[in-house]
Amino acid sequence: MTAQNETAVGSFFKLEILTPQKSAFSGEVESFTAPGTLGSFEILKNHAPFLTTISVGEVKIHEHNGNETLYSTSGGFVEVSHNRVTFLAETIEKRGEIDVERARSAKERAEERLSNKEPGTDIARAQAALARALNRLRVSGK
């Protein structure tokens, strides 16, 4: 192996994305970008250990083969330790797997709940549903 190949091979770390229902991703990646609750952040090899919360937003992965993959997430927790990143996601959807019609319907329902302001409406819940739907639509590109 040449020095150049050794450098390329050595620039990756292990990423696992897990939800309560499934393993959404497991593999070697070059970078991982996520929407932290205090702002977006990027993880590269040899990142300092830390634990943080994730908010609704876009997750970007640069895989070892050069592919970039986008996901929509509704939040969770990320742990970084010893070139291993574990993302425990509430939900996560790959860009091409987002059900755009379902997201549009969820957006419309949330907007209706917020505009009607009926007694007993859980405003915070409707705002959270709207944020998730808007994010899914943004990540899907629709």
LUMRO-374143 format. One line per field, with one value per atom (N, C-alpha, C): residue in three letters; chain; atom name; x, y, z. Coordinates in steps of 0.05 Angstrom, whole numbers. Layout:
residues N
type: (ala;...)
mol: (A;...)
atom: (CA;...)
u: (X;...)
v: (Y;...)
w: (Z;...)
This chain:
residues 142
type: (met;met;met;thr;thr;thr;ala;ala;ala;gln;gln;gln;asn;asn;asn;glu;glu;glu;thr;thr;thr;ala;ala;ala;val;val;val;gly;gly;gly;ser;ser;ser;phe;phe;phe;phe;phe;phe;lys;lys;lys;leu;leu;leu;glu;glu;glu;ile;ile;ile;leu;leu;leu;thr;thr;thr;pro;pro;pro;gln;gln;gln;lys;lys;lys;ser;ser;ser;ala;ala;ala;phe;phe;phe;ser;ser;ser;gly;gly;gly;glu;glu;glu;val;val;val;glu;glu;glu;ser;ser;ser;phe;phe;phe;thr;thr;thr;ala;ala;ala;pro;pro;pro;gly;gly;gly;thr;thr;thr;leu;leu;leu;gly;gly;gly;ser;ser;ser;phe;phe;phe;glu;glu;glu;ile;ile;ile;leu;leu;leu;lys;lys;lys;asn;asn;asn;his;his;his;ala;ala;ala;pro;pro;pro;phe;phe;phe;leu;leu;leu;thr;thr;thr;thr;thr;thr;ile;ile;ile;ser;ser;ser;val;val;val;gly;gly;gly;glu;glu;glu;val;val;val;lys;lys;lys;ile;ile;ile;his;his;his;glu;glu;glu;his;his;his;asn;asn;asn;gly;gly;gly;asn;asn;asn;glu;glu;glu;thr;thr;thr;leu;leu;leu;tyr;tyr;tyr;ser;ser;ser;thr;thr;thr;ser;ser;ser;gly;gly;gly;gly;gly;gly;phe;phe;phe;val;val;val;glu;glu;glu;val;val;val;ser;ser;ser;his;his;his;asn;asn;asn;arg;arg;arg;val;val;val;thr;thr;thr;phe;phe;phe;leu;leu;leu;ala;ala;ala;glu;glu;glu;thr;thr;thr;ile;ile;ile;glu;glu;glu;lys;lys;lys;arg;arg;arg;gly;gly;gly;glu;glu;glu;ile;ile;ile;asp;asp;asp;val;val;val;glu;glu;glu;arg;arg;arg;ala;ala;ala;arg;arg;arg;ser;ser;ser;ala;ala;ala;lys;lys;lys;glu;glu;glu;arg;arg;arg;ala;ala;ala;glu;glu;glu;glu;glu;glu;arg;arg;arg;leu;leu;leu;ser;ser;ser;asn;asn;asn;lys;lys;lys;glu;glu;glu;pro;pro;pro;gly;gly;gly;thr;thr;thr;asp;asp;asp;ile;ile;ile;ala;ala;ala;arg;arg;arg;ala;ala;ala;gln;gln;gln;ala;ala;ala;ala;ala;ala;leu;leu;leu;ala;ala;ala;arg;arg;arg;ala;ala;ala;leu;leu;leu;asn;asn;asn;arg;arg;arg;leu;leu;leu;arg;arg;arg;val;val;val;ser;ser;ser;gly;gly;gly;lys;lys;lys)
mol: (A;A;A;A;A;A;A;A;A;A;A;A;A;A;A;A;A;A;A;A;A;A;A;A;A;A;A;A;A;A;A;A;A;A;A;A;A;A;A;A;A;A;A;A;A;A;A;A;A;A;A;A;A;A;A;A;A;A;A;A;A;A;A;A;A;A;A;A;A;A;A;A;A;A;A;A;A;A;A;A;A;A;A;A;A;A;A;A;A;A;A;A;A;A;A;A;A;A;A;A;A;A;A;A;A;A;A;A;A;A;A;A;A;A;A;A;A;A;A;A;A;A;A;A;A;A;A;A;A;A;A;A;A;A;A;A;A;A;A;A;A;A;A;A;A;A;A;A;A;A;A;A;A;A;A;A;A;A;A;A;A;A;A;A;A;A;A;A;A;A;A;A;A;A;A;A;A;A;A;A;A;A;A;A;A;A;A;A;A;A;A;A;A;A;A;A;A;A;A;A;A;A;A;A;A;A;A;A;A;A;A;A;A;A;A;A;A;A;A;A;A;A;A;A;A;A;A;A;A;A;A;A;A;A;A;A;A;A;A;A;A;A;A;A;A;A;A;A;A;A;A;A;A;A;A;A;A;A;A;A;A;A;A;A;A;A;A;A;A;A;A;A;A;A;A;A;A;A;A;A;A;A;A;A;A;A;A;A;A;A;A;A;A;A;A;A;A;A;A;A;A;A;A;A;A;A;A;A;A;A;A;A;A;A;A;A;A;A;A;A;A;A;A;A;A;A;A;A;A;A;A;A;A;A;A;A;A;A;A;A;A;A;A;A;A;A;A;A;A;A;A;A;A;A;A;A;A;A;A;A;A;A;A;A;A;A;A;A;A;A;A;A;A;A;A;A;A;A;A;A;A;A;A;A;A;A;A;A;A;A;A;A;A;A;A;A;A;A;A;A;A;A;A;A;A;A;A;A;A;A;A;A;A;A;A;A;A;A;A;A;A;A;A;A;A;A)
atom: (N;CA;C;N;CA;C;N;CA;C;N;CA;C;N;CA;C;N;CA;C;N;CA;C;N;CA;C;N;CA;C;N;CA;C;N;CA;C;N;CA;C;N;CA;C;N;CA;C;N;CA;C;N;CA;C;N;CA;C;N;CA;C;N;CA;C;N;CA;C;N;CA;C;N;CA;C;N;CA;C;N;CA;C;N;CA;C;N;CA;C;N;CA;C;N;CA;C;N;CA;C;N;CA;C;N;CA;C;N;CA;C;N;CA;C;N;CA;C;N;CA;C;N;CA;C;N;CA;C;N;CA;C;N;CA;C;N;CA;C;N;CA;C;N;CA;C;N;CA;C;N;CA;C;N;CA;C;N;CA;C;N;CA;C;N;CA;C;N;CA;C;N;CA;C;N;CA;C;N;CA;C;N;CA;C;N;CA;C;N;CA;C;N;CA;C;N;CA;C;N;CA;C;N;CA;C;N;CA;C;N;CA;C;N;CA;C;N;CA;C;N;CA;C;N;CA;C;N;CA;C;N;CA;C;N;CA;C;N;CA;C;N;CA;C;N;CA;C;N;CA;C;N;CA;C;N;CA;C;N;CA;C;N;CA;C;N;CA;C;N;CA;C;N;CA;C;N;CA;C;N;CA;C;N;CA;C;N;CA;C;N;CA;C;N;CA;C;N;CA;C;N;CA;C;N;CA;C;N;CA;C;N;CA;C;N;CA;C;N;CA;C;N;CA;C;N;CA;C;N;CA;C;N;CA;C;N;CA;C;N;CA;C;N;CA;C;N;CA;C;N;CA;C;N;CA;C;N;CA;C;N;CA;C;N;CA;C;N;CA;C;N;CA;C;N;CA;C;N;CA;C;N;CA;C;N;CA;C;N;CA;C;N;CA;C;N;CA;C;N;CA;C;N;CA;C;N;CA;C;N;CA;C;N;CA;C;N;CA;C;N;CA;C;N;CA;C;N;CA;C;N;CA;C;N;CA;C;N;CA;C;N;CA;C;N;CA;C;N;CA;C;N;CA;C;N;CA;C;N;CA;C;N;CA;C;N;CA;C;N;CA;C;N;CA;C;N;CA;C;N;CA;C;N;CA;C;N;CA;C;N;CA;C;N;CA;C)
u: (17;0;18;11;27;21;38;33;7;1;-24;-48;-48;-70;-72;-50;-51;-65;-60;-72;-102;-110;-138;-153;-141;-154;-156;-136;-136;-153;-167;-183;-212;-219;-246;-251;-276;-284;-310;-318;-342;-366;-387;-413;-435;-451;-475;-498;-520;-545;-566;-577;-597;-623;-645;-671;-683;-705;-718;-727;-731;-741;-719;-696;-677;-650;-631;-605;-607;-604;-608;-582;-559;-533;-512;-493;-470;-447;-426;-403;-382;-361;-339;-346;-341;-347;-324;-324;-303;-313;-339;-350;-379;-388;-416;-424;-445;-454;-483;-489;-515;-524;-550;-562;-563;-542;-542;-561;-571;-590;-577;-551;-537;-524;-530;-520;-509;-507;-497;-468;-459;-431;-423;-397;-386;-365;-366;-347;-328;-302;-282;-266;-249;-232;-216;-213;-198;-212;-238;-253;-252;-252;-252;-278;-276;-300;-321;-346;-367;-394;-414;-441;-459;-478;-495;-523;-541;-568;-571;-589;-594;-622;-626;-653;-663;-687;-698;-680;-673;-656;-645;-624;-612;-586;-582;-557;-544;-518;-503;-480;-477;-455;-438;-412;-394;-382;-389;-381;-352;-340;-313;-310;-331;-330;-334;-337;-341;-370;-389;-417;-425;-443;-455;-484;-493;-521;-533;-558;-573;-596;-601;-623;-638;-663;-680;-683;-678;-681;-699;-711;-728;-714;-689;-674;-663;-648;-637;-611;-593;-568;-545;-522;-497;-475;-461;-438;-414;-392;-367;-346;-332;-311;-293;-267;-247;-254;-258;-264;-288;-307;-333;-355;-374;-397;-422;-438;-464;-485;-504;-527;-552;-563;-589;-610;-623;-643;-671;-688;-716;-728;-723;-730;-709;-705;-687;-696;-696;-704;-684;-675;-657;-672;-658;-671;-690;-681;-698;-721;-722;-742;-764;-762;-782;-808;-830;-856;-866;-862;-867;-897;-915;-944;-951;-940;-945;-934;-911;-899;-916;-926;-944;-969;-981;-1006;-1000;-978;-971;-967;-955;-950;-977;-996;-1022;-1038;-1037;-1051;-1040;-1013;-1001;-1007;-1006;-1013;-1042;-1059;-1088;-1092;-1079;-1081;-1071;-1049;-1037;-1054;-1067;-1083;-1110;-1122;-1148;-1148;-1126;-1123;-1148;-1157;-1180;-1172;-1191;-1184;-1174;-1154;-1143;-1122;-1117;-1096;-1069;-1054;-1026;-1009;-1004;-989;-960;-947;-919;-918;-937;-938;-942;-961;-966;-942;-928;-904;-882;-879;-859;-866;-892;-900;-895;-900;-895;-865;-848;-819;-810;-820;-812;-821;-845;-856;-840;-835;-820;-791;-779;-753;-752;-772;-774;-777;-794;-797;-772;-758;-733;-712;-708;-688;-695;-721;-729;-725;-723;-719;-744;-767;-793;-804)
v: (-23;0;25;44;69;87;106;126;141;147;161;144;118;100;97;95;93;117;141;165;164;156;155;134;111;90;98;112;120;144;156;180;174;149;141;133;133;124;109;95;78;95;93;107;86;88;72;91;87;102;82;85;66;81;68;78;56;62;40;17;22;1;-13;0;-12;0;-13;-1;13;39;55;57;55;57;46;32;22;19;34;32;52;52;70;95;119;144;163;183;204;227;233;255;250;262;260;288;300;326;323;336;333;360;363;387;385;393;393;413;409;428;456;457;483;492;478;485;461;463;441;436;410;403;381;379;359;342;316;298;287;288;276;257;241;222;237;223;233;257;259;280;274;295;293;279;263;249;269;264;281;267;278;268;293;292;315;306;325;320;331;319;326;336;357;367;359;368;363;376;362;373;352;361;345;333;307;293;287;293;288;269;249;229;229;231;227;199;180;153;149;126;120;118;112;109;135;157;183;192;173;180;199;218;234;226;221;213;232;241;259;244;251;240;262;257;275;261;276;265;282;269;284;288;280;284;259;262;239;247;228;232;222;235;226;223;201;196;193;207;204;195;173;162;144;148;130;123;144;141;123;126;112;132;135;152;136;139;126;147;146;164;148;153;141;161;155;173;166;186;181;170;184;175;185;171;180;167;184;175;184;165;172;189;208;228;215;194;182;165;160;144;160;186;203;203;198;198;227;240;268;275;259;264;262;243;241;266;275;299;324;326;349;348;324;322;329;320;327;357;369;399;413;405;417;414;390;385;403;404;421;450;460;488;494;475;478;480;462;463;489;499;524;548;548;571;571;548;547;554;548;554;546;523;513;507;510;504;475;471;444;436;453;447;449;428;428;442;468;485;475;468;458;433;415;390;396;415;423;436;453;466;446;426;405;388;382;367;383;409;426;426;429;429;403;381;355;352;360;359;377;402;420;410;398;387;364;346;324;333;354;365;379;393;406;386;365;345;330;324;309;326;352;369;377;373;379;405)
w: (0;0;0;-17;-18;5;10;32;27;1;-5;3;-4;2;32;46;75;88;78;88;83;59;52;69;72;88;117;127;155;161;142;148;154;159;164;193;201;227;225;246;246;255;239;245;247;268;270;276;261;265;272;296;306;313;307;316;334;347;362;345;319;301;285;280;261;264;250;246;219;218;194;178;191;177;195;183;197;177;182;163;169;152;153;138;151;138;141;123;125;142;141;158;164;185;194;204;192;200;210;233;245;257;261;273;303;316;346;356;380;392;397;398;401;375;353;327;312;286;270;275;273;278;258;254;237;252;248;260;239;244;227;245;232;247;269;291;315;329;326;340;370;385;415;423;444;454;464;459;470;466;480;479;475;456;452;442;443;433;405;390;362;360;344;340;312;305;279;258;237;216;197;183;162;172;167;173;146;145;121;127;110;114;88;91;69;74;58;61;51;58;51;20;6;-23;-38;-23;-35;-38;-33;-35;-12;-18;2;5;29;34;54;47;64;78;103;118;132;138;154;181;203;229;246;266;285;312;313;338;350;372;385;400;402;417;401;403;389;410;409;425;407;413;398;417;410;427;411;412;400;371;354;326;320;338;335;342;324;329;329;350;352;353;335;334;341;364;372;363;341;329;337;342;347;321;299;272;253;231;210;184;163;136;116;99;77;57;45;27;7;-7;-27;-17;9;21;35;35;48;32;46;34;33;10;6;11;1;5;34;48;77;92;84;96;90;66;59;75;78;94;123;134;162;165;146;146;146;129;127;153;165;191;213;214;235;231;206;201;208;202;209;239;254;283;295;283;293;286;263;255;268;274;287;316;330;358;375;370;385;414;433;461;463;478;482;462;442;422;435;432;443;422;427;409;405;426;424;407;411;395;365;359;332;319;334;324;318;336;331;307;303;280;254;255;232;225;246;241;229;238;227;198;192;165;146;154;138;132;152;149;129;131;113;84;80;54;44;61;53;45;61;56;30;26;2;-23;-20;-44;-57;-44;-56;-45)
